[in-house]
C-alpha cells in the first residue's frame, strides 16, 4: 500500500537527492568535470536561453530505454519540416534501431562503418526520407561491434556532412552507457540533448552524462523530459520538472508526455511528428524552441499543480 501522496512525493525527491549525492554523483560529478576541463559553473546553464546554435548535436542519456532513438527520429524529422537539412546518425553499432523507428530499414545497403572504412561513398550510405524533404539517415552496422568506430575518423565524417554535403543539423543517436560508443558519439558534438525520464534512476544517469559532456567541452546541453505523466506529478508520485531542474541545473528544452501514439508510430515506422499525437506535438515544439522560437509549454491536464508551476517558471501566464 502506498503512503499518502504528500509523504510519497517527499520521499521520492529525497531519495533522488540522496542517490545523486552518494558515491560522488550530483553536484560532485560537476566538480569532477571541472577538474578535467575549464570549470565553467555548469549550474548557471539553468539561466541560459533554450535555443541551440550547435550544428552537431548528440542525443544521449546514459540509461537505456528512456527514448533516445525516438527523440532523435522525431526532432530530426521536425527540424527537416521546419526547413533545415538534417542528417540523423545511428551510432549504436550492433543494435541499430533508428532505421526501424523511421521506417527505412528495407532501404539500408551501406552503413556508417562502411563509410568509416572507405568501402562506400557517403552518398551511397545516406538514405533520403521520401516523406520529409531534406531528412537523411546514416544507419549503424548491424553485424559489427562498437570497436569498429574510430572517434577521430567519425569526427571527419561528420565534418564532411556539414562542410561538403551542406547539412545544417546533425543529430547523433548515442548508444546507452558511458563506454566507447558514447565517447565516439559525443566526439564531434557541439551540443547535446540529454533525454531523461522523471524517475530517480534516469535522473542519476543523466547527471553523470552531463558531467562527462562538460568534460568533453560540449558547450550547449539541454534536457528533454520524456514520458511525463502529469497526473502522477500532480499526485506527488513522480518527479516534477522543478525537481529535475533543482537536481541537474539544466532547463528542459522539451517536455514530452507519455503517449500510446508513440508505440503505434514506432511499429509502423513513421515519426510521431508526421501525425497528430500529443507526443508528436511536443517533439515539434521542442524543435521550434531549439531553433529559437518562443513556444509555450502545452497544457496536458488541468491548469494547476505541476503545469501551472512550469508556466510560471518560464514566464508564461
N, C-alpha and C positions, 0 to 999 in steps of 0.2 A: 504493500500500500504506500502511495506517495505521500510525503509530508505536505502540509498546507503550501499553496503556491508561493507566498511570500518567503517562507522558510526555504523552500527549494531554490528559488531564484538566488537567494543569498549564498546558499551552499554551492550552487553551480559557479557563480562568479568567484567565490573564494577559492574553490578548487582549481579554477583556471589560473588564478594568480599564483597559487602555491606550486602548481606544476611548472609554470614558467620560471619561478624563482629557484626551484630545486634543480641542482645539478648544473648551475651556470647558464640557465636559459633566461628568457625575458630580457630585462634591461642588461643583464650581464652579457648576453650574446652581442649586444650593441657595443659594449665595452671591448669585447674580444675583437669585433670587427674593426674598431678604432685602432687597436694595436697592430692590425695587419695592413692598414692603409691610413690615409689622412683622415683624422677624426673630424666629421662634419656635423656634429649634433643631430643625428638622424631623427630624433623625435620631433624636431622642428618641421619636418616634412608634413606634419599634420596640418600646417597652415598654408601649404603650397597650393597653387591652382591645380585643378584636375586635368587640364589639357596636357597632351604629351607631344613634344616635338620630335621624340625619338622615331627614327625610321625603322630601326630593327628592335623588335620587342619580343622577349622571351615570355612564354606563358608557363608558369610553374606553380608549385605548391609544397613540395616535399612529400606530403601524404598522397597516396594513391586513391583514386576513386572519388575525388572531390569535384570533377567536372572540367579538368584542364582541356581535354580534347574537344568537348562540346563548346567550351568558351572560345577556343581557337577558331573552330569552324564558323561559329556564329558571328563573332566580332570581325573575322576576316570577310565573311560574306556581307556584313553590314557596311564595313568600310568601302567595299567594292561598289555596293549600291549607292553609297554617298559620293562616288566619283573617283575614288583612289584606285591605283593599280596595285593589287595586293597579291603577294605570294605567301602561302601558308606552308610551312616545312615541318614534316614529321621526323623527329629525331629519336623516337622510341624504336630503335633498331631491334628487330626480332619479335616485336609485339605491336606492329603498326595497327592503328585503328582510325587515323584521321581520314584515310581514303574511304572507309566504310561509313563513317558518320556523314561524309559529304556525298556519298552515293557514287563514288568514282572508282571503286575497286576493280571493276571489269576493264578499265582503261589503262591500268598500270602495266607498262612494258619495261621501262628502266626506272631506277630508283636513286636515292641520294648517294648510296655507296658506289654505284656505277659512275656517278658524276665525279665523286671524290677520287676514284681510282682511274679516271680518264677513259673508261670503257664506252662512254657516250658523251654527246654534247649536251649542254644544259637544255637546249630547246627540245631535245628528244625525250628528256625525263620530265619536263614540266607538263602538267595536264591542265588544259584550259577548261574551266567550268562553263558549260553551254547555257546555263540558266542565268548566270550573272556575268555581265561583261567585265573584263579586267580582273577576274579572280582565277588564280592558278594554284595548283597543288604540286609540291615536290615530295613524293612519298618516301617513307623509310623502307629499308630492306626487310623482308620477312624471314630471310634464311641466314642472315649474318648476326653477329653479336655487336655489342657497343664498342668493343675493342677495335672494330673496323673504322671507327671515326677518329680522325686526327683533328684536334681543335684548331690548329693553325690553318690546315687546308680548308676546313669548314668556314673559317673566317674569310678566306679568299673567295669561296663560292658565294657567300652572302654579299661580299663587297661587289662582286661581278653582277649580281642580281640588281643592285642599286645603281651602280655606275654604268654598266653596259646594257642591261635589259630595261632600265628605266622604271623599276618598281618604286613606288612612293612609300609602301609599308611592307615589312617582312614580319610575319608572326611565326615564331618558332615554338612548336609544341614539345615541351620538355618531358622526358620520362620521369616517373616518380623516383624519389630518393635524392641523395646528395652525392652520389658517386660520379664516375666518369661521364655517364650520359648527361647528367645535369650540367657538369662543368663544360662539356662540349656545346650544349645548347645555349648556355649563358655566355660563352666566349665572345661572340660578335655583338652581344646585345648592348644597346644604349639605354634601353628602358625595360621594365618588367611589369607584367600583370600577375600578381600573386593571388591565386584562387583559393578561397578559404570557405569552409562550411562553418556555421555558427555553433561549433561544438569544441570542447576543450582540446581534444587530440589534434584536430585540424589547426586550431589557433597556435598550439605549441609548435607544430611543424612549420607553420608559416613564419613564426618568429625566427626560427633557426635559418630558414631560407633567406629572409630579409637580411640577416646578419651576413650571410655568405655573399649575397648580391652586393651589399655595400663594400665588402672586402674586395670584390672584383671591379669596383668603381662604376657600377651601374647607377646612373645618376637619377633616373626617373622611375620610381617604384610606386605602383598604385594597387589597391586591393579590389578584387571582385568578390563580393559576398554572394555565394551561390547556395541555392536550396533553402532559402529563408522560409520559415513558416510563421507568418505574422500572429496567428492565434496562439502558438506556443510562446512566442516572445511576449505577447500581451499577458499571458498567464504566468510568466516568470519561469517557464520550463526550458527556455533556450536563451543562449547568449544574445544580447541585443547589439545593434550596430555601435551604440555608445560604449558598451563593454569592450568590444573588439578594438575600437579606436583608442580607448584608455590603455589597453594592453599592448597593442602593436604600434601605436603612434602614426598610423598611416590612414589617410582618408579613403573610403571606398569610392571608386570611380563608377562602380555599378553594383546594383543590388538586384539579384535575380530570385524570384520566388520559386518554391517547389511547384512543379507543373508536370502533370502526366503527359502533356503535349510533347515534352522533350523526348520521352520514351518512344512515342509514335514517330517523331521526326527522325530519330536515330534509326529506328527499324526500317523506315522507308528510304533513308539516305538523303534527306532534304533538310538543310539547316532551318531551324525554327524561325529565323528572321524572314524566310521566304513565305511563311504562312501567317496565321493570325492566332497567336497564343500569348499569354501573359509573359512567359519567359522570352519569347521572341521579341516582344516589345521592349522588355528590359535590356536585352542584348543590343538592340538598335539604339536605345537611349544611351547605353554605355559607349557605343562607338561615336555617337554625336558629342558626348562630353569629351571623349578623347581628342576629337577634332577642335575642341574649344567652344562648343555651343553651351549655352546656359540652359540645361534641361532639368526641369523639376523632377523629383523622385515621385513615382506613381503612388496612388492611393490604393493599396492592395485590399485593405479592410476598412473598418470604421475609423473615423478620424479621431483617434485617441491613442494613448499609450505610446508604443514604440515609434509609429509612423509620424505622429504629431511631433514627438521629440526630435525625430530625424529632420523634419522640415524646418523646425526651429534652429537646429544645429547648423544647417546650411543656408539659413537666412530666408527660408520660404515663409509663406503666410501661415 
